[in-house]
């Protein structure tokens, strides 16, 4: 049964929407989460959680579960074939979590959903938000079922093509890069590093190789005209053209694959009256560095705290969230942009790029600085 009112309506039950809802329930608030997808309809997209995000998620009581289910990796490297151009280690970072946790997005969502249900919450599916009206003291969300839910605040966590953002009159300008990306989860018969996330800067183009907890590997390649349904032969060519040179990894199975284009966008404002943006509804960018879901999850925890304070009568935290989280998004988009541009310099000068990176990568300051940027705390 769909309730007629709640303190907060969260539209979107991906990791970000679920995290906002968990945070609000921990503060004792009444929250309704709606999502247009049927349960279990999500496929794997993001697959890494960085140290700063693990710290922030402690507040929700899910960090230990995520780490237990994931694969801990202390190393990240920019490579050219078998040669490390820039080694990046997390082991010496100033955090209780000196590693990245490899964990598929559906598992992260399941952990957050279970936590929400422990706290008495749930997700209403499949319902799409189709209408939004605002008053001085609240908002009304209309669903495609015809039901209307009254709330004091509404959170748009419904992705890059957010309906709530558009209905609230908020803009998210930016660019769509002329780069097509291929995402393929594969199983291989040896030959790939199992203890690091590797960015291969090959002459043919970028290839990201990341091990996953079940023994499979995530391949992400920026490639012209990526296929909608990559097959085994395609995945094998990616590794042969862009991956390690001596090991010759053999692809034995394609588990899942997809394609997408890179968008670099950030909303002009994160707040319009009673509506707040979070996650991909507020920002989207290149997957280089694996920052997207991490930024969104940190948005979520901050926003839940700010909403709790606002529900008690003080909205200053909402304005601070809107300003500070947008500034952080601009920083992260800049990092992802630089990595993407570096990977896609003209083919003729890629050997020169690699030679320069080899020299720069020997400097410990470069290694430590990149590690902190990726981890989520460049200021420490």
N, C-alpha and C positions, 0 to 999 in steps of 0.2 A: 504493500500500500504506500502511495506517495504522500508524504506529509504536506500540509498546507503552508507550514512556516518552519523556519529554522534561524538560528543566529547567523550562520554562514552557509552559503551554497557554493560548493566547489564543482566546477564543470571540468571534467576530465579526470580519469582514474589511472593515468600513467604514474610513474614514480613520483613526479612532482605533486600532482593532485593528492595522491595517497599520503605523501609526507606532510603536506599542509593539514590534511584531515587528522592524521595521528597527532601532530602538534597541538591542534585545537582540542582534541579529546583529552589529551594530557592536562590541558588547562581547565578541563571541565565544561567545555562549551558544546552546544548542540550544533552539529554539522551534518549537512546532507551532501553526498557525493553522487553525481550522475555521470554516466558515460554512455556514448552511443554504440560502443562495441559490445558484443556478447562476450561473456566470460571465456577466457582461453583463446580469444581471437588474435591476441598480440603475437607478433613474431619477434625474433631477436634483432636488436639494433645496437644500442650501447652495450659495452661489455667490460668497462673498467671503472673502478671507484678509486679515487686518489686519496692520499693521506689526510688532507684538510677536510675532505668530505666525510671520511670516517670519524674524524674528531667531532664534527658538527652533528652527525647522526647519533652520537652517544646520547644526546638529549632525548632522542625518540626511543631509545632502548633497543636498537636493532643492529648496532655495529658488530657485536660479537657474533650474532647469527650470520650476518653477511660474510664476515671473515672466515667463519667455520665452513661455509658453503662454497667459498671462492678459492682461488689459487693465488697465493702470495708470490709476488715477483719483486725483487730488489733492483733489477736492472732494466734499463731502457737504452737503446743504442741507435744512432744514425749510422747506417752501413752503406758500403758499395761492394756488392758481392760478399766476399769473405772478410773484407777489411772494415774495421771499425773506424769511422771518421770521427764521431763524437760519442764516447762512452758516458752514460749518465747513470749514476748510482743513487739510490734512495736510502741505503743502509745507514748513512751518517746524518740524515736529516734530523732537526730538532723536533721530534714528534714521537708519540707512543706507537705510531704506525709507520715505520720507515720502509714502506713497500706500497705497491699498488695491488689492488685486489681484482683479479680477473673473474667476472661473474656475469653471465648473460642477463640482459634486462628483464626477461620474464621471471627469473628467479628473484631479482631485486624487487619486482612488483609483488610477487607472492609473499615475500617476507614482510613487506610493508602492509599488504592486505591482511595478513594474519595478525599483525600487530594492531591494526585498526579494529579488527573483529574482537580481539582480546579486550579492547577498551570500549566495546559496546557499539561500534560503528559498523557500517556496511556500505556497499555500492549499489545504486539502483541502475540496472541495465535491462535492455538496451534503450536508452532514452537520449534523444538529441535535444539540445537547447535551441529553440527557434525564435525566441523573443526575449526582450529585455526592456524594462522601464525602470526609471529611477525617480525617487522622491527625495526630499530633504533628509529623511531619517531612515531610508531603506531602499530596497529594490525588489522587483518581481521578475522571476525567470519563468518563461513559458516553455513547456516541453512539447515535443511532437505528438505526444499523447493528448494534448489539450490541457493537461494539468498545469497549474500555476503555483509556484512556491515563493512565498514572501520571505525575505531575509534582510538582515541589517547590512550585510556585505556579501559580495559575490567575487569569487576567485576564478579568473580565466586561466585554466591549466589545460586547455584543449588544443594545444599544438600550434604549429607554424601558421596554419590556415584558420586560426581561432575565430569562431563565430561570435563569441562574447566580446572579443576585442573590437571586431568590426561594428557590432551593435552599440558598443560604448563610444564609438567615434574616435578610437585611438588608431594612429597610423604606425606602421612598421616599415619604413623605407629602407632601401639598401640595394644590393646588387645580386644578380644571379650569375655566377661565374660560368664561363663557357667551358666548363670541365665536367665531364660525365664520370661518375664513380661506380665501381663494381664492388659488391660485398659478397663474399663467398665463405661459408664455413665448410672446411674439408677435413678429412682424415688422411693421414699420410703414412707411408712405410718408412719412417726415419728421415733424417736429413735436415730437420728444422730445429732451431734452438728452443728448448722447453723452459728455459730459465730467464727469458727476457722478452720484452716487446721490441721488435726491430722495425725501423723505418729504412727500407732499402732505397737509396737514391741511385737508381740505375740509369743508364743512357736511354733506355726505353721508357722510363717514367717511374713514378713512385709506387712502391708496394709496401704496405704495412702487414707484418706477420705477428699475430698475437696468440699465444697458447691459451686454451680454455680449460676449465676444471675437468671436463669429461674426456680429455685427451685429444680433442679436435683442435683445429687452428682457425682463427679468423683472418681472412685475407681481405684487404681493402686496397683497391688500385684506382688511381686516377687515369682514365683511359678514354680515348675518343670512341663514342658510340658503343657504350657498354651494353652487353646483351641483357635482356630482361630476365632470362632464365639461364644462368651460366651452367655449362655442363663440365664433365670431368676433363675433357680434352682442353677446354678453355682454361680451367684452373691450372692444369699442368703447364700450359704455355706461359701463364703469368709467372710461375715459379722458375721456369727455365729461362725466361727472358730477363727477369728482374731480381730473382732470389739468390741464394748462395750458389757459388760456382762449383765447388768440389764435391759437395755432399750428394747432389742430384736427388732431392726428395721426390718420391713417387706418390702421386695422389691416388688413393684407393677408393674414395667416396666423396661425393658432394652432398653435404647434409642439408644445406639450404643456401639460397642465393637471391640477390636482388640488385637493383641499380637505383641511383639517385643523382640529382644535380646539387652542386654546392650553392647555398644561399648565404650571403653575409648581410644580416639585417638586425636592427635593434629598434625597439619601439621608441617613438619620440618621448612618450611619458608612460610610466608604469601604473598610473592611477588616473581614473576619471570618476570623481565623486565616490560612489560606493563600490566601484569595480577596481580590482587590483589584478595585474598581470604577473604570471610566474612561468618559468621554464620556457619552452619553445614558443609560447604565445608572446613572450617578451623579447626573445633573442634567438638567433640561429646562425650557424657558421660552419666552417669546414670541420670535418672530423679529425683533422690533424691534431695530435696531442690528446685526443679522447676527453675533451673538456665539457661537451654539451650537457650530458645528464648531471655531471658533477656540479656545474654552475647552477642548474635548475634545482637540485636538491638543497644546495646552500640557500638559494632563494626561498625555498619552501619553509625551512626551519625559521629563518629570520622573519618571514611574513606571518607565520603562525603566532610568534611571540608578539609581533606588532598588532595583529588583529585582536589578540587577547587583551592587550592594553587599551585598544580602541573601544572594545566592547564594554570596558569599565569606564569609558568616558574621555579618554585622552588619545587623540588621533595623531599626535606628533610622531609617533613611531611609524605610522603608515607613510608619512611624507619622507621620513628618513630612509625607510626601506626603498621607496620609489627612487630616491636620488642615489643612495649608496649602491644599491644593487645594479642600477643602470651603469654607474661608473665601473663596477667590476666587470660587467658584461662587455663594455667597450675595451677594457684591458685584455680580456680573454679572447675576444674576436681579433684583436690586434696580433696576439701571439699565434693564433691559428692561421691568420692571414699570412704572417711572415713565413711560417713553416710551409704553407701551401705554395706561396710564390717561390720560395727557395727550391722546392721540389719540382717546380715547373718552369725553370729558366729554359731558354732556347736550347735545343738538343746539342748544338755545336759547342756551347760553352759549359756543358755539364761536367766534362773532365776537369776544366779549370775550377769550377765550383767545388768539386770534390777535393782537389788539391788544397784549396784554401781552407776548407773545413777540416782537413787533416791537421793542418798547422794550428788553427784556432782551437780544435778539439783537444790539443795537448795541454792547454792551459786549464788549471784546476778551477779558476774563477769562472770560466765558461761552463764547465761541467756542473759546478755547484749552482750557478745562476739558473741554468736551464732546468736542473732538478727541482729547484724551489718554485720556478714558474709553473712547471707541470704539476707539482704537488699541490699547488693552490695557496702558497704563502710566500710570495716573492719578497716580502718585507722582512722576514725573519733572518 
